[in-house]
């Protein structure tokens, strides 16, 4: 059940410092702006709370990071729901895949991802 969250939007170059800080705070450094990737941010009151980077061609979620102060508040879920909506409705991707840190396995399981080790996938019906 998808519901767009108005705080989720496409990354812009002006977001670089805040988005990089969120990624680095979670030890998930990644060079923003790679071709072939889409980056979404969760922004509220001018502050980026979360970042999600994914490949639209393969459905692979490269990074999902939420600022430590905002974890457990629906930021990651909102970002991932938007990614899944975009991949399924716009790019006709039937399966979303990712590698999860051990600390995030339960989060992904609650969203319906199936695991094999720390590799996870979500198959659209």
Secondary structure, 3 states (H helix, E strand, C coil): CCCCCCCEEECCHHHHHHHHHHHHHCCCCCCCCCCCEEEEEEEECCEEEEEEEEECCCCEEEEEEECHHHCCCCHHHHHHHHHHHHHHHHHCCCEEEEECCHHHHHHHHHCCCEEECCEEEEECC
